[in-house]
Amino acid sequence: VGQRSRSKHYKKVKEASREHRYSKRSGESETEVKRRWDTFITCRREASSLINAKIQRKGVEWMSNVSKKDRNAAKKFWEHLNSLGETTQARQRFILSDQGDQLEGDDAIRYIGAVMEEKFREQVHVEDRRTEGSNSPACDIADFGQREWEKAERRVPSGTSTGTDGIPIKLVKNLGPKSKAKLREVVSTMITKGNIPDEWRLSRMSMIYKGKGDKSDIRNYRPITVTPVIYRLVMQIIKNRLEEWVDCEGILGELQNGFRKQRRLEDNIFSLTQCIEIAQKHNRQ
């Protein structure tokens, strides 16, 4: 892929993005705004295709060079990475408090609860201040459509754990068309009216050992929470809507590639390496 070809595609992407933003701000028709948006998406995909082609080619060249120097280099690399982790040999049956007391069973559970409550207390106070005295109705949210509901279902694995309500995701996925439509209608009404169930504010927490450090020290564990599956479905739908809104409104810049659809962090690395290559070519520092 030539340098001129890449520069041309970068310019096309920037121009298409600029024209789309101008179209929205100047109040043009929805048809024209959509046309400009489709043009931007097409330009971005073409540029992404060029980037991926060069990344793949460079990757093949790199692996070829590594193989020439040492045929066992890849194996040694992964063996080294695996050696850095520490496997858990036995189940931990007690933890130590800050005072050095050895706690087991219910005493350990109460201590863990107290530690977690202290860690999240400040965050809870912030949320309370935000919602204090706010009894206004929820913002205008469209009802959940069948396609976005089904898309959210696919994003939640069938073998995922149940939340505190005990409802498995398989039950939701295997509902008949009428029952599923009724469930979607009820959940949509709950969200649009702001009537969030109290059960959705609860979760089941497990402490996962980080793999290093004293296993009796609670600070060496990562809390993992499991929420109700219907709550997870709703959050998937809301997340998808937010992602579409962010893209359509141009909230994030073109260099923000992390956690965005059809984008990769490697694109930023590629752009950086191109800048370095150009600077070296022109003897710039």
C-alpha positions in Angstrom: 0.0 0.0 0.0 1.6 3.2 -1.1 2.0 6.3 1.0 0.0 8.4 -1.4 -2.8 5.9 -1.4 -3.0 6.0 2.4 -2.9 9.8 2.6 -5.7 10.0 0.0 -7.9 7.7 2.0 -7.2 9.5 5.2 -8.2 12.8 3.6 -11.4 11.2 2.2 -12.3 10.0 5.7 -11.7 13.4 7.3 -13.7 15.2 4.6 -16.6 12.8 4.8 -16.7 13.2 8.6 -16.5 16.9 8.3 -19.3 17.0 5.7 -21.5 14.8 7.9 -21.1 17.0 10.9 -21.8 20.1 8.9 -24.9 18.5 7.4 -26.3 17.8 10.9 -25.5 21.2 12.2 -26.9 23.1 9.2 -30.3 21.3 9.5 -30.2 19.5 6.2 -32.8 16.8 5.5 -32.6 13.4 7.2 -32.1 11.8 3.8 -29.0 14.0 3.1 -27.6 13.5 6.5 -27.9 9.7 6.1 -26.3 9.9 2.7 -23.3 11.7 4.1 -23.1 9.3 7.0 -23.1 6.3 4.6 -20.4 8.0 2.6 -18.3 8.4 5.7 -18.8 4.8 6.7 -17.7 3.6 3.2 -14.5 5.8 3.3 -13.7 4.6 6.8 -14.0 1.0 5.8 -11.8 1.5 2.8 -9.1 3.2 5.0 -9.4 0.4 7.6 -9.0 -2.2 4.9 -5.7 -0.6 3.8 -4.5 -0.4 7.4 -5.4 -4.1 8.0 -3.6 -5.2 4.9 -0.4 -3.5 5.9 -0.6 -4.7 9.5 -1.1 -8.3 8.2 1.8 -8.0 5.8 4.1 -6.5 8.5 3.0 -9.3 10.9 4.0 -12.0 8.4 7.3 -10.3 7.8 8.0 -10.0 11.5 7.1 -13.7 12.1 9.3 -14.7 9.2 12.3 -12.8 10.6 11.7 -14.3 14.0 11.6 -17.8 12.5 14.8 -17.2 10.6 16.7 -16.2 13.7 15.3 -19.0 15.9 12.8 -21.5 14.9 11.7 -22.1 18.5 11.4 -18.4 19.3 7.6 -18.4 19.3 7.5 -21.4 21.5 10.0 -19.9 23.9 8.0 -16.6 24.0 4.7 -18.3 25.1 6.5 -20.6 27.5 7.9 -17.4 29.1 4.5 -15.8 29.4 3.0 -18.9 30.9 5.8 -19.0 33.5 4.9 -15.5 34.7 1.5 -16.6 36.1 1.1 -18.4 39.4 -1.5 -21.2 39.5 -3.7 -21.7 42.5 -2.7 -24.9 44.1 -5.3 -25.2 46.9 -8.5 -23.6 48.0 -8.1 -20.8 50.5 -10.1 -21.4 53.7 -9.3 -18.3 55.7 -8.4 -14.7 55.4 -6.5 -12.3 57.7 -8.0 -9.1 59.0 -6.1 -5.9 59.2 -5.5 -6.7 62.9 -4.0 -10.1 61.8 -6.9 -12.2 63.0 -7.6 -15.4 61.1 -11.2 -15.4 59.9 -13.2 -18.3 58.5 -16.8 -19.1 57.5 -19.4 -16.5 58.4 -16.7 -14.3 60.1 -14.8 -14.1 56.8 -17.9 -13.3 54.9 -18.9 -10.5 57.2 -15.4 -9.1 57.1 -15.4 -9.2 53.2 -18.8 -7.4 53.2 -17.5 -4.7 55.5 -14.4 -4.1 53.4 -16.5 -4.0 50.2 -19.0 -1.6 51.8 -16.2 0.7 52.8 -14.7 0.7 49.3 -18.0 1.6 47.6 -19.3 3.9 50.3 -17.9 7.1 48.7 -19.3 6.1 45.3 -22.8 5.4 46.8 -22.7 8.9 48.4 -21.9 10.5 45.0 -24.8 8.6 43.4 -27.2 9.7 46.2 -26.2 13.4 45.7 -26.9 13.1 42.0 -30.4 11.6 42.5 -31.4 13.5 45.6 -34.6 15.4 45.1 -34.9 14.2 41.6 -38.4 12.8 41.0 -38.7 13.9 37.4 -39.8 11.3 34.8 -37.2 9.4 32.8 -36.0 10.9 29.5 -37.7 10.0 26.2 -36.6 6.5 25.4 -38.0 4.5 22.5 -39.5 1.0 23.2 -37.3 -1.9 22.7 -37.6 -3.4 19.3 -37.6 -7.1 18.5 -34.3 -7.0 16.5 -32.3 -5.2 19.2 -33.7 -7.5 21.8 -32.7 -10.6 19.8 -29.3 -9.0 19.3 -28.9 -8.4 23.0 -29.8 -12.1 23.7 -27.0 -13.3 21.4 -24.5 -11.2 23.3 -25.4 -13.0 26.6 -23.9 -16.5 26.6 -26.4 -19.3 27.2 -24.2 -20.8 30.0 -23.9 -17.6 31.9 -24.6 -17.7 35.7 -28.0 -16.5 37.0 -28.3 -13.4 39.2 -30.0 -13.1 42.5 -33.4 -13.6 41.0 -32.5 -17.1 39.9 -33.8 -16.6 36.3 -31.5 -18.4 33.7 -30.9 -16.8 30.3 -31.9 -20.1 28.7 -35.5 -19.5 30.0 -35.6 -16.1 28.4 -34.1 -17.3 25.1 -36.5 -20.3 24.8 -39.7 -18.3 25.4 -42.3 -18.4 22.6 -42.9 -15.4 20.4 -45.9 -14.1 22.3 -44.3 -14.6 25.7 -41.1 -12.9 24.6 -43.0 -10.0 23.0 -44.9 -9.5 26.3 -41.7 -9.6 28.3 -40.1 -7.1 26.0 -43.2 -4.8 26.4 -43.1 -5.0 30.2 -39.3 -4.3 30.4 -39.7 -1.4 27.9 -42.4 0.1 30.1 -40.3 -0.2 33.2 -37.4 1.6 31.5 -39.3 4.3 29.8 -41.2 5.2 33.0 -38.1 4.9 35.2 -39.5 2.1 37.4 -36.3 0.1 37.9 -36.9 -3.1 40.0 -35.0 -3.2 43.3 -33.8 -6.6 42.4 -31.7 -5.1 39.6 -29.8 -3.1 42.2 -28.6 -6.4 43.8 -25.9 -8.7 42.6 -24.0 -11.8 43.7 -20.3 -11.3 44.2 -17.4 -13.7 44.0 -13.8 -13.1 45.1 -11.4 -14.2 42.4 -7.7 -14.6 43.4 -5.5 -12.4 41.2 -2.8 -15.0 40.9 -0.1 -13.5 43.0 0.4 -12.3 46.6 -0.7 -13.7 49.9 -3.9 -15.6 49.4 -5.0 -14.7 52.9 -5.0 -11.0 52.1 -8.3 -9.8 50.7 -6.5 -7.1 48.7 -5.2 -9.8 46.5 -8.7 -10.7 45.3 -10.8 -9.2 42.6 -14.5 -8.9 43.2 -16.7 -10.2 40.3 -20.4 -9.4 40.4 -23.2 -11.4 38.7 -26.3 -9.4 37.9 -29.8 -10.6 36.8 -29.8 -11.7 33.2 -32.7 -9.5 32.2 -30.8 -6.5 33.6 -27.9 -7.6 31.4 -30.1 -7.8 28.3 -31.4 -4.2 29.0 -27.9 -2.9 29.5 -26.8 -4.5 26.2 -29.6 -2.6 24.4 -28.8 0.7 26.1 -25.1 0.2 25.3 -25.8 -0.4 21.7 -28.0 2.7 21.5 -25.3 4.8 23.1 -22.7 3.5 20.7 -24.8 4.4 17.7 -25.6 7.8 19.2 -21.9 8.6 19.8 -21.0 7.6 16.2 -23.9 9.5 14.6 -23.4 12.7 16.6 -19.6 12.7 16.2 -19.1 12.8 20.0 -15.7 11.1 19.8 -12.8 12.0 17.5 -11.5 9.9 14.7 -8.4 8.8 16.8 -10.6 7.3 19.5 -10.6 3.7 18.5 -10.7 1.9 21.8 -14.0 0.1 22.7 -15.7 1.2 19.4 -17.2 -1.0 16.7 -15.3 -1.7 13.6 -12.2 -0.1 15.1 -9.0 -1.4 16.5 -6.3 0.0 18.7 -3.8 -1.2 16.1 -5.0 1.6 13.8 -3.5 4.2 16.2 -0.3 2.2 16.4 -0.2 2.1 12.6 -0.8 5.9 12.4 2.0 6.5 14.9 4.4 4.3 12.9 3.5 6.1 9.7 4.3 9.4 11.3 7.7 8.0 12.5 8.5 6.7 9.1 7.7 10.0 7.4 9.8 11.9 10.0 12.7 9.6 9.4 12.3 9.9 5.7 12.6 13.7 5.9 15.2 13.6 8.6 13.0 15.1 11.2 13.2 14.6 14.9 
